[in-house]
């Protein structure tokens, strides 16, 4: 989508000189939520043929320890040529004001772009977003979509650092910082479905399967837990028989994980919980049977 009108866009070559940086407030790590990642991918898929990359604003929260959590994002109109780059700052601020009304706790934490090309234009955009996030340093999230042959998809986070005795906005080096993708338990099934379909697809025309039912997900979880227990049991037996050397770290982890369960078994609390579960199940079946009998009696009386 071209910038329209161009009067609302600011050419970053004419931006305020000087590189904004705040020592001591540089992010130390970045956590990205799937919602923000999918929003970036959707923006990339909807781009025009004339765009090599797309950019946008990252929104989220910051902690006192320097950890940045990216929770959402929105696209920003921009244009790049061989001579100049322009970003629609008015559109950016309008979108942020609207988003802030819905999610007042989320603030601007940086910007994103697709591809792995970090050039002078990237430094200019980084300078603009650092002014937007002041007094904090802005982060840059580079998403490699993996559509180019020989490249893998991936996400990398950066912060900008000025270069030179008299730093200029276009003189910037991007320093990578730790970045990870974090998802909630409620998002796990959807992500597993997407990754399983992608891994099983043999061509671009492969169709996606239907989402699994709750029983199928439960069955997969039980099978996974059973396989994990088999591996742990095999490891413990090999250590006890002397076939393998034991690892103290693994032993402490197993003790911490199984200790509370062993205590419950010794105290009989496990049997108490089991009896409560069986009682609830019995009462539920009794109520279901009573409702079925009542409905059948009602049908008999009606006939």
N, C-alpha and C positions, 0 to 999 in steps of 0.2 A: 504494500500500500504506500503510495508516494506521500510525502509531507504536504498537507493541504490545510490552511495556506502556509506558504513558506515564511510569511511574516511572523508566525508564532514560533518558528524554529530559530534557535540561536546557533550560529556557526562557532564551533568550539575554538577555532583559531583566534577568534576575537574575544574569547572569554577573559575573565579577570586574570592578569598575570600572577605568577607565584604558585607554588605547589603547597597545598594545605596538608600538613602533617602534624600529628599530636603524639610526641613520644610518651611512652608509658600507657597508651590506650590502644595499642595495636591488638587486634584479635589473636588469640592463641590457637583456636580450633573452630571448625565449622561443622554443624550438623544440619543435614538437609532432609526435609520431610518429603515423602512421595508426591504429595499434592503439588508442591512447588516444582518438582522435577517433571511431572506430567504436564503442567502448565507451560513449561519451557518447550517441551517436545511438541505440544500442540501448536505453539506459536511458530516453531520451525516448520512444521508441516503445512501451515497456512501461508507461508511466505510467498512472495511473487518470484517469478523466474529471474528477475534482475537482482535479487538479493543473494549475496554470498553468505551472509550471516545475519542473525537477528539479535537484538539486545532488549533488555528490560530491567525492571526494578525488582530487587529482592526485599521482602518484608519479613520481619521476625522479631526476636527478642535477644537481649544481651544479658550476660551475667557479670557479676563483679569480678570474676576470675578471668574474664576475657573470652569466654565461650559464646559463640554466636549460633543461634538456632534459626534456620531459614524455614519458615512455615508456609509462605505463599509468595506469589510473584505476579506481575502483570507486564504486558508488552509495552514498549515505548517506540513511537515512530521515529525513525532515523533514516538518514541517507548518506551513503559513502560513495565518493568518486576518487579518482586518482589525485585530485587537487585539494579536496576538502571533505569534512564530515559535518553533518548537521544533526542535532537532536532536538526534538520538539519538547522543550522544557515545560511549556505551558500545559501540554497534554499530560506530561509526567506528574506535574503538581496537581492537576485536576483529578487524575486517577487516584493519587494518594489521598487527597481529601475525601473522596468518596469511599475509599477502602477504610480510612481511619474512622469513619462513622459506623462502619459495620464491625470492625475489629480495632477498638481504640488502644489495645495493649501492644499491637504490632507497629513497629517503626521501620524506617528505611535503614537497612543494614548494608546495602551495596547494590551491585548490578550483575547481570549475567550476559553472556554471549555464547553463541554456538560456534564450534570450531576451536582450533588450538592456535590460531594466529594472533599473537600479541605484538602489536606494532605501535607506531606513534599515535594513531587514532585511539587505540586502547588506552594509552596514557592520558590523552586529553579527556576521554570519558571518565577515567578513574579520578582525575582531578575534580571534575564536576560533582561526582557522587561523594567524594570526600568532603566537599563543601556542604553537601546535603546532610551528611551524617555527623558533621562536627559537633562536639569535640572528639568524636570517635573516628577511627580510621575505617574507611569503607573496604569491604571485601569484594573481590571479583570472582565469580563462579564461571568457569569455562567448561562447557558441556560439549564433548566430542560425540556427535550422534552416531558415528561409525558407518555412515552411508558411503564414505569414500573407500575405494578398494584398498585393502591392506591396512586399514586403521580399525582400531577397536573402540567401542563406545566406552566412555568414562567421564568422570567428573573430577575437576581439580579446582581448589580454592587458592586465591592469591591475595596478597596485600601489596600496595604500591610503596616504593621507597624512592625518594628523590636522588638524583645523580648530578654531581657537579658542584662547584663552589657556589655558583648562583643558580639554584634549581629553577627550571622552567617547567610548565605543565607538560610539555611534550618529552621532557627528559625524565624518564621513570623506569625503574627496573621492578619487575613483578617477582615477589618472593613467595614461593609456595608455602602453605600452612596445612596442617592435618585436616582432612575432610572425610566424613563418613555419612552414609545413608541410614537413617533411623526410621522405623515404622512401629506403629502400635499393633497390639494383638488383633484388633478388629480389622486391620489392613492386611494381615498376613495371608488370609485365604485368597484375596484378590491378587496380591503379588505372586503368590505361588501359582495361581492359574495362568497369569501372564507369562511367567518365566517357563513354566512347563510347556505351554503352547509354542513359545518361541524356540525352545530347545528341541521339540519334537517336529517342528516344521522343516520340511526338506526343500521347499521352494517358496517363492514370494506369493504364489497363488494358494498356499495352504490355508484351510479354513480353521477357525477357532472352534474348539469344542465347547459344549454347554458347561456352565458352572456345576461343580459337584454338589451333591446333596449333603445335608448335615451328617447323615449316617456314613456316607462315603468318606467325609473328612475325618469323622471319628475313627473309622476303620484304619485310615492311613496313619493317624496319630498313634493308635495303639500298636500298629505294626512297627512304626519307627521307634517307639519306646521299647518294644520287645527286642528289636535288633540292638539297641543301645545296651540293654541289660545283658544280652548275650555276649556282647563285646567286653563289657565290664567283668562278667563272670569268667570269661575265657582268660582275661588278663590276670585276675586274682588267682585262678587255679594255676596258671603258668608260673606266677611268682611263688606260690606256696610249694610247688613241686621243684623249684629251683631251675626251671627251664629259662626263665627271664629274670633280669635284675630289677628289683623293685625301685620305684621312684617315690621318694618321701613326699614330694609335692602332690602327686596323685593320691597317695595314701591319706594325706591330711584332707584333701578335697572330698574323697569318698567318706571319710569319717564325719566331716561337717554335713554332708548331704544325707547320710544314712543314720547319723546319730539320733536326731529327733524322732525318726520313725521307729528305731529300736527302743527308745525310751517309751514311746506310746504302746508298743507291743508288750513291754515288760509291765507297765502299769495297768494294762487291760483297757486303755482308753480306745484302742483300735476296735476292740469287740463292742464297746459301748456305742461308738459311732456307727458301726456296722448294724447293730440292732436298731438304732434310730432310723437308719436308711431303710432297712427292711420294714419297719413299722409304717413309715410314710408311704412306701410302695404298696403295702397291704391295704392301707386306708384308701389310697387312690384307686386301687382296683375294686375295692368294696363300693366306693361312691360311683364308679363307672358302671358296675353291675347293677346297683340300685337304680341308676338313671335309665339303664336299658330295660329293666323290668317295668319301671313306671311307664315308659313309652309304649311298651308292648300291651300293658293293661289298658292304656288309653285307647289304643287301636281296637282292642277287643270290645270295650264299651261302646265305641263309636259304631262298630259294625252291628 
